[in-house]
Amino acid sequence: MTTHETTDGDREAPPSTDDGEWRIILNPVSGSGDHAERVESLAAERGYAVERTEEPGDAVEFAERAGRKGAERVAACGGDGTIHNVVEGLGRADALDDVTFGVVPGGTGNDFATNVGIRDVEHAFELLESGDRRRIDLGVADGELFTNSCIAGLTAQTSSETSSDMKERFGTLAYVAAGFKTVREFEPLHVELEVERDVSAQSTTWTGEALCILVGNARGFARGGGQANVEDGLFEVTVVNDMPTSKMLTEAAVQQFIGSDTENVTQLTGDELHVTGREGEDIEFSLDGEIREHRDLSMHVRSQALDVVVGEAYEPRPSDA
């Protein structure tokens, strides 16, 4: 029930799971790396198949293969990067409409697991058996799927280091606060954003120097308190203008407790977003913590795209939480 191997050490796929049982794609070294044995034990008790990733790209490959073979239930065990890669693999197999997706938290931050109300490994396995299902939105960035967020600028390298406590205290600007050590050396992004909203057929354009751009799809990321509705078919976009470091915490406090726009923070909502940088320069983006470089980037929402197992604490309307 763990990694399937041939006698010469080459990996082979586990048997097809067309009987509705769960197939778990396990990253054994994510987070503190102490979850793998427990996950495999719980899976064996229930008759679930487990595949261990060993190399970069394995999670995408395993998920794509599972989707093409008709697996009905696929779970990702690891951090947000593992979840990102498993969802991307299912998307490449054109299997998102046919698969129920589960999450077993095994990373450091486990943002997506928290967003859908999953506390820990044991809780995840309980939910795989009897948890509710919800259809949630996914983001698409130049063809690559993402679940939580796409960010650019100062935060692209610091998002994975931002603690949950800082996010609760400072909202979206916690990511900027986490980059204080390097902010003085950071060259702001000169970008043009065009945000479109399908409902009103209107678009908004923003041009200027930005410390960071945060495009939130899921709860726990966008707007002042880090809240975004993952079922509304819209992105929450926060742009932090270039500003002196002395002003950042003041801006953070306003965002957290008032939740309105300020002089140095712009908030936008839409279902499509186009980011264009300075001519001849690539921009570094972080998709759920996975670093990508693009000269320019187009994003759109794939509404109600993923059937996911959620916990009791999941709230699709953050304003009601």
Secondary structure, 3 states (H helix, E strand, C coil): CCCCECCCCCECCCCCCCCCCEEEEECCCCCCCCCHHHHHHHHHHHCCEEEECCCCCHHHHHHHHHHHCCCCEEEEEECHHHHHHHHHHHHHCCCCCCCEEEEEECCCCCHHHHHCCCCCHHHHHHHHHHCEEEEEEEEEECCEEECCEEEEEHHHCCHHHCCHHHHHHHHHHHHHHCCHHHHCCCCCEEEEEEEEECCCCEEEEEEEEEEEEEEECCCCCCCCCCCCCCCCCCEEEEEEECCCHHHHHHHHHHHHHCCCCECCEEEEEECEEEEECCCCCCEEEEECCEEEEECEEEEEEEEEEEEEEECCCCCCCHHHC
